[in-house]
Amino acid sequence: MDFKRLASFVRVAELGSLSRAADRMRIAQPALSRQMRMLEEEIGVPLLERHRRGMALTEAGEELRSRIVGPLRQLENAIQDVRFHSIDVGGNVAFGLPPTASYILAGPLARGVATNASNISLRVVEGYSAHLIDWLHRGEIDAALLYGPATDFQLKAEALLLEEILLVGPPDSGLDPNIAQPFSELAHLPMVLPSRPHGLRILADSAAAKGDVRLDVRFQADSFILMKDLVESGMGYSFLPLSAFNAEARAGRLTYAPIENPSVTRQLALATQPGGSPSRATRVLNRLVKHEIVKLVENGTWGAHFMFDPDDYRDPLPKT
């Protein structure tokens, strides 16, 4: 089985078009089309079907893609490690982030990679923790930040931060950052929350069950940007970490207060694929993730408590 042919198939599947894949790979479209026909002949079943907007995977094609994408990434990482062994670390790294973490970390991380590890090509993949865990197990991404205790994942995971979840309200709500709101009082408030399996909804439901409180969920929005807009317009209250709405709070567009009895917190963990060893590029990226988190927490942008020693990551790269 031709390795390059399989890699071309994955690229066609990702882009959904032979022409776009040929342009991205800088090869002639007829040559790529011939590769796909040869692959189908070799396997013995149709893998792609044409439609007006491009290409779609058949059921067999989707099964093949899901089975080979992880092993292909591992092979590519191994080749990159050997290629860059005697020079600066480089290669492709796919890094997963949940939406609220992506909002605050994706930009600084991309700039940190460009400054300190320019040979690394970073692809940021946004998704809920449940999806990110699945993609890690399937080998589709190399590492991810996940919400939930690190011990809950069947992955290599390290706890990084403990983040407080706050009650967020419209500008005229009267919420005060210095006055905690008992969880029992939240039963009287209209809530704007995401649906399951969003981690914030699971946290809210768990805290409500613990406090024997029935929340009045008026609106469900799986985009936290939409959640903030609904709260700001007076449609209800929500639960968010300060990092997700710091700018709006400073501008007076949102107000907030801590929650007590019980308080609501969540743990942020850094996870990598199960089994084997991460590529050198992934290890460098993971260090840069911690470095950027240290800067964000210490400058007050990210309100959270360290669960690792920040002194070990004040330098973006290890000293030689």
TORLUMFI-115846 format. One line per field, with one value per residue (C-alpha): residue in one letter; residue number from 1; x, y, z. Coordinates in nm, 4 decimals. Layout:
res = a|...;
n = NUM|...;
x = X|...;
y = Y|...;
z = Z|...;
***
This chain:
res = m|d|f|k|r|l|a|s|f|v|r|v|a|e|l|g|s|l|s|r|a|a|d|r|m|r|i|a|q|p|a|l|s|r|q|m|r|m|l|e|e|e|i|g|v|p|l|l|e|r|h|r|r|g|m|a|l|t|e|a|g|e|e|l|r|s|r|i|v|g|p|l|r|q|l|e|n|a|i|q|d|v|r|f|h|s|i|d|v|g|g|n|v|a|f|g|l|p|p|t|a|s|y|i|l|a|g|p|l|a|r|g|v|a|t|n|a|s|n|i|s|l|r|v|v|e|g|y|s|a|h|l|i|d|w|l|h|r|g|e|i|d|a|a|l|l|y|g|p|a|t|d|f|q|l|k|a|e|a|l|l|l|e|e|i|l|l|v|g|p|p|d|s|g|l|d|p|n|i|a|q|p|f|s|e|l|a|h|l|p|m|v|l|p|s|r|p|h|g|l|r|i|l|a|d|s|a|a|a|k|g|d|v|r|l|d|v|r|f|q|a|d|s|f|i|l|m|k|d|l|v|e|s|g|m|g|y|s|f|l|p|l|s|a|f|n|a|e|a|r|a|g|r|l|t|y|a|p|i|e|n|p|s|v|t|r|q|l|a|l|a|t|q|p|g|g|s|p|s|r|a|t|r|v|l|n|r|l|v|k|h|e|i|v|k|l|v|e|n|g|t|w|g|a|h|f|m|f|d|p|d|d|y|r|d|p|l|p|k|t;
n = 1|2|3|4|5|6|7|8|9|10|11|12|13|14|15|16|17|18|19|20|21|22|23|24|25|26|27|28|29|30|31|32|33|34|35|36|37|38|39|40|41|42|43|44|45|46|47|48|49|50|51|52|53|54|55|56|57|58|59|60|61|62|63|64|65|66|67|68|69|70|71|72|73|74|75|76|77|78|79|80|81|82|83|84|85|86|87|88|89|90|91|92|93|94|95|96|97|98|99|100|101|102|103|104|105|106|107|108|109|110|111|112|113|114|115|116|117|118|119|120|121|122|123|124|125|126|127|128|129|130|131|132|133|134|135|136|137|138|139|140|141|142|143|144|145|146|147|148|149|150|151|152|153|154|155|156|157|158|159|160|161|162|163|164|165|166|167|168|169|170|171|172|173|174|175|176|177|178|179|180|181|182|183|184|185|186|187|188|189|190|191|192|193|194|195|196|197|198|199|200|201|202|203|204|205|206|207|208|209|210|211|212|213|214|215|216|217|218|219|220|221|222|223|224|225|226|227|228|229|230|231|232|233|234|235|236|237|238|239|240|241|242|243|244|245|246|247|248|249|250|251|252|253|254|255|256|257|258|259|260|261|262|263|264|265|266|267|268|269|270|271|272|273|274|275|276|277|278|279|280|281|282|283|284|285|286|287|288|289|290|291|292|293|294|295|296|297|298|299|300|301|302|303|304|305|306|307|308|309|310|311|312|313|314|315|316|317|318|319|320;
x = 0.0000|0.1432|0.1896|0.1699|-0.1496|-0.3145|-0.1985|-0.3462|-0.6756|-0.6895|-0.6230|-0.9027|-1.1353|-1.0458|-1.0978|-1.3927|-1.2617|-1.0068|-0.9251|-0.8701|-0.6602|-0.4534|-0.3929|-0.2968|-0.0633|0.0722|0.0112|-0.1974|-0.5620|-0.5586|-0.2617|-0.4450|-0.7609|-0.5570|-0.4116|-0.7622|-0.8778|-0.5717|-0.6424|-1.0049|-0.8946|-0.6397|-0.8930|-1.1751|-1.4541|-1.5580|-1.4170|-1.5290|-1.8407|-1.8731|-2.1487|-2.2029|-2.0066|-1.7085|-1.6367|-1.7938|-1.6759|-1.8688|-1.9359|-1.6274|-1.4267|-1.5208|-1.4260|-1.0883|-1.0251|-1.1063|-0.8811|-0.5725|-0.5661|-0.4089|-0.1403|-0.0566|-0.0012|0.2274|0.4300|0.4538|0.5651|0.8320|0.9660|0.9654|1.1511|1.4232|1.4355|1.4749|1.6903|2.0081|1.8462|1.5633|1.2534|0.9857|0.6797|0.3010|0.1111|-0.2679|-0.3687|-0.7219|-0.8872|-1.2362|-1.4089|-1.3582|-0.9887|-0.9445|-1.0876|-0.8062|-0.5143|-0.5205|-0.3874|-0.1003|-0.0048|0.0116|0.2298|0.4493|0.5018|0.5862|0.8421|1.0029|0.9429|0.8902|0.9591|0.6420|0.3237|0.0402|-0.3204|-0.5666|-0.8765|-1.1696|-1.4225|-1.5909|-1.3800|-1.5739|-1.4926|-1.1294|-1.0875|-1.2272|-0.9943|-0.6949|-0.7824|-0.8224|-0.4924|-0.6489|-0.4911|-0.1632|-0.2490|-0.5358|-0.6468|-0.9400|-1.1802|-1.2302|-1.0045|-0.6978|-0.7637|-1.0947|-0.9269|-0.7782|-0.4977|-0.1646|-0.2866|-0.1402|-0.3461|-0.2600|-0.5160|-0.8073|-1.0531|-1.3442|-1.6806|-1.8753|-2.2355|-2.2586|-2.5389|-2.6468|-2.5114|-2.8066|-2.8121|-2.6483|-2.3997|-2.0847|-1.7483|-1.6961|-2.0280|-2.0764|-2.4182|-2.5478|-2.6194|-2.9684|-3.0571|-2.9857|-3.3099|-3.4935|-3.2925|-3.3558|-3.0454|-2.8699|-2.6639|-2.5193|-2.6626|-2.4893|-2.2208|-2.0782|-1.8557|-2.0094|-2.3560|-2.2303|-2.0668|-2.3849|-2.6059|-2.3649|-2.3481|-2.7281|-2.7678|-2.5142|-2.6955|-3.0414|-3.1364|-3.3502|-3.2143|-3.4563|-3.2859|-3.4706|-3.2306|-2.9692|-2.6827|-2.3843|-2.1815|-2.0432|-2.0262|-2.4032|-2.4440|-2.2689|-2.4827|-2.8043|-2.6939|-2.5849|-2.9241|-3.1016|-3.2318|-3.0877|-2.7794|-2.5044|-2.1985|-1.8598|-1.4960|-1.3684|-1.1242|-1.4184|-1.5768|-1.2994|-1.3202|-1.6972|-1.6708|-1.4082|-1.6261|-1.9277|-2.1236|-2.1457|-2.1416|-2.0481|-2.0247|-1.8662|-2.0889|-2.0880|-2.2498|-2.1365|-1.8720|-1.8185|-1.4704|-1.3242|-0.9846|-0.7931|-0.5582|-0.3080|-0.3496|-0.1665|-0.2430|-0.2475|0.0445|0.3784|0.5741|0.4703|0.6731|0.9468|0.7331|0.4393|0.6627|0.7903|0.4341|0.3201|0.5959|0.4897|0.1289|0.2418|0.4625|0.1735|-0.0604|0.1905|0.2000|-0.1803|-0.2402|0.0311|-0.0789|-0.4360|-0.5881|-0.6676|-0.8163|-0.7037|-0.4744|-0.1683|-0.1563|0.2024|0.5170|0.5165|0.8863|0.9696|0.8024|0.8916|1.1288|0.9475|1.2002|1.4251|1.7726|2.0481;
y = 0.0000|0.3365|0.5710|0.8880|0.7652|0.7184|1.0626|1.2115|1.0356|1.1892|1.5345|1.4935|1.3778|1.6811|1.9363|1.7664|1.8514|1.7048|2.0473|2.2077|1.9114|1.9238|2.2971|2.2506|1.9607|2.1374|1.8492|1.8207|1.7310|1.4458|1.2909|1.3116|1.1681|0.8780|0.8126|0.7933|0.5497|0.3304|0.3318|0.2291|-0.0468|-0.1712|-0.1791|-0.3039|-0.0672|0.2922|0.5459|0.8765|0.9896|1.3064|1.5640|1.9180|2.0788|1.8449|1.5047|1.3118|0.9977|0.6766|0.4748|0.2647|0.5815|0.7284|0.4052|0.4015|0.7687|0.7185|0.4110|0.5572|0.9239|0.8475|0.6050|0.8415|1.1277|0.9064|0.8128|1.1760|1.2771|1.0069|1.1238|1.4864|1.3979|1.2248|1.5038|1.7756|1.5696|1.7722|2.1144|2.3196|2.1205|2.1384|1.9664|1.9804|1.9818|1.9722|2.1187|2.1017|2.3728|2.4041|2.7288|2.9305|2.8370|2.9037|3.2534|3.3494|3.1235|3.0594|3.4007|3.4212|3.0597|3.1200|3.4256|3.2299|2.9547|3.2092|3.3755|3.0764|2.7728|2.8998|2.5559|2.4222|2.4460|2.4819|2.3844|2.4838|2.2636|2.3903|2.1533|2.0384|1.8257|1.5084|1.5607|1.6465|1.3272|1.1229|1.2928|1.2263|0.8569|0.8377|1.0176|1.3088|1.5676|1.5529|1.7283|1.9227|2.1258|1.9527|2.0512|1.7995|1.6217|1.4857|1.1469|1.1184|1.0716|0.7491|0.9630|1.1035|1.4152|1.6731|1.9129|2.2758|2.5148|2.5372|2.7953|2.9525|2.9695|3.2891|3.4041|3.6501|3.9011|4.2043|4.5525|4.6440|4.3154|4.4565|4.1679|4.2584|4.0783|4.1192|3.9663|3.5931|3.4653|3.1482|2.8794|2.8369|3.1920|3.1012|2.9026|3.2366|3.3568|3.2869|3.1090|3.1072|2.7885|2.5605|2.2160|1.8922|1.7699|2.1198|2.1136|2.4286|2.2711|1.9549|2.1687|2.3707|2.0621|1.8886|2.1929|2.2240|1.8592|1.9000|2.2084|2.0524|2.3431|2.3348|2.5807|2.7711|2.7328|2.9735|2.9646|2.7149|2.8424|2.6296|2.9353|3.1162|3.4354|3.4078|3.3319|3.6580|3.8521|3.7107|3.7926|4.1444|4.2092|4.1124|3.7704|3.5970|3.4987|3.2492|3.0690|3.1568|3.1819|3.5401|3.4778|3.4324|3.7732|3.9897|4.2500|4.2846|4.3143|4.5898|4.7757|4.7527|4.5391|4.2439|4.2127|3.9134|3.7635|3.4535|3.1585|2.9835|2.6851|2.5212|2.7118|2.6058|2.5325|2.3347|2.1873|2.2402|1.9615|1.9165|1.5791|1.3925|1.0808|0.7503|0.5169|0.5955|0.9143|1.2604|1.3997|1.6505|1.9240|1.8308|1.8391|2.1854|2.3066|2.1724|2.3719|2.6837|2.6235|2.6289|2.9326|3.1314|3.0215|3.1446|3.4866|3.5093|3.4132|3.6374|3.9455|3.8968|3.8053|3.4490|3.4234|3.0779|2.8963|2.7019|2.3267|2.3119|2.5055|2.8220|2.8836|2.5885|2.7527|3.1205|3.0586|2.9551|2.6842|2.4768|2.6178|2.4228;
z = 0.0000|-0.1074|0.1916|-0.0205|-0.1866|0.1516|0.2629|-0.0561|0.0140|0.3625|0.2180|-0.0397|0.2399|0.4536|0.1753|0.0038|-0.3409|-0.5809|-0.7222|-0.3807|-0.2664|-0.5862|-0.5401|-0.1752|-0.2584|-0.5696|-0.8056|-1.1222|-1.0661|-1.3227|-1.1397|-0.8076|-0.9614|-1.0981|-0.7512|-0.6039|-0.8750|-0.8142|-0.4393|-0.4970|-0.7333|-0.4818|-0.1950|-0.4147|-0.3057|-0.3955|-0.1488|-0.3021|-0.4792|-0.6840|-0.6440|-0.7683|-0.4852|-0.4889|-0.3401|-0.0525|0.1233|0.0834|0.3988|0.3193|0.2547|0.5932|0.7661|0.5914|0.6755|1.0440|1.0623|0.8920|0.9956|1.3356|1.2132|0.9258|1.1715|1.3795|1.0720|0.9638|1.3147|1.3175|0.9810|1.0958|1.4168|1.2158|0.9571|1.2200|1.4575|1.4148|1.3566|1.5054|1.5971|1.3301|1.1902|1.1955|1.5242|1.5595|1.8974|2.0397|2.2494|2.4016|2.2956|2.6149|2.6315|2.2593|2.3091|2.5430|2.4473|2.0710|1.9687|2.2211|2.1489|1.7725|1.8273|2.0683|1.8115|1.5409|1.7694|1.9394|1.7153|1.3621|1.2086|1.3735|1.1681|1.4207|1.3470|1.6202|1.6377|1.8455|2.0025|2.3214|2.5553|2.4655|2.0978|2.1687|2.3721|2.0841|1.8344|2.0603|2.0865|1.7079|1.6512|1.4619|1.6935|1.8847|2.2111|2.3678|2.6657|2.8331|3.1078|3.3848|3.6322|3.4533|3.6153|3.4261|3.0889|2.9575|2.8216|2.9247|3.1035|3.3407|3.5526|3.4754|3.6223|3.8624|3.7309|3.9173|3.7404|3.8102|3.7893|3.4986|3.4565|3.2489|3.3290|3.5545|3.7495|4.0625|4.0842|4.2787|4.2380|4.6147|4.7220|4.6665|4.5637|4.7336|4.4752|4.6211|4.5066|4.1455|4.1286|4.1019|3.8003|3.4302|3.3025|2.9657|2.9425|2.6765|2.6154|2.7005|2.6355|2.6843|2.9926|3.1424|3.1328|3.3011|3.5717|3.6246|3.6450|3.8839|4.1131|4.1040|4.2009|4.4809|4.6139|4.5587|4.3307|4.0177|3.7604|3.5369|3.1975|2.9671|2.6735|2.5520|2.3374|2.2450|2.1428|2.4445|2.2361|2.1835|2.5550|2.6392|2.3916|2.5401|2.8945|2.7987|2.6375|2.9610|2.8571|3.1633|3.3620|3.2888|3.4248|3.2757|3.3806|3.4046|3.1183|2.8800|2.9480|3.0989|2.8218|2.8554|3.2347|3.2107|2.9609|3.1955|2.9493|3.1898|3.5678|3.7796|4.1252|4.2828|4.3686|4.7066|4.8778|4.6584|4.4649|4.1030|3.9730|3.6874|3.6201|3.2992|3.1889|2.9079|2.7357|2.4599|2.2591|2.4517|2.3928|2.2383|2.2863|2.1600|1.8724|1.9497|1.7931|2.0185|2.3269|2.2301|2.1716|2.5098|2.6778|2.4882|2.6023|2.9657|2.9033|2.7555|3.0359|3.2954|3.1296|3.1022|3.4649|3.6059|3.4102|3.5349|3.1987|3.3063|3.6551|3.7657|4.0083|3.8946|3.9436|3.8154|3.9036|3.6887|3.7568|3.5320|3.2321|3.2444|2.9529|2.6335|2.5511|2.7796|2.8279|2.6569;
***
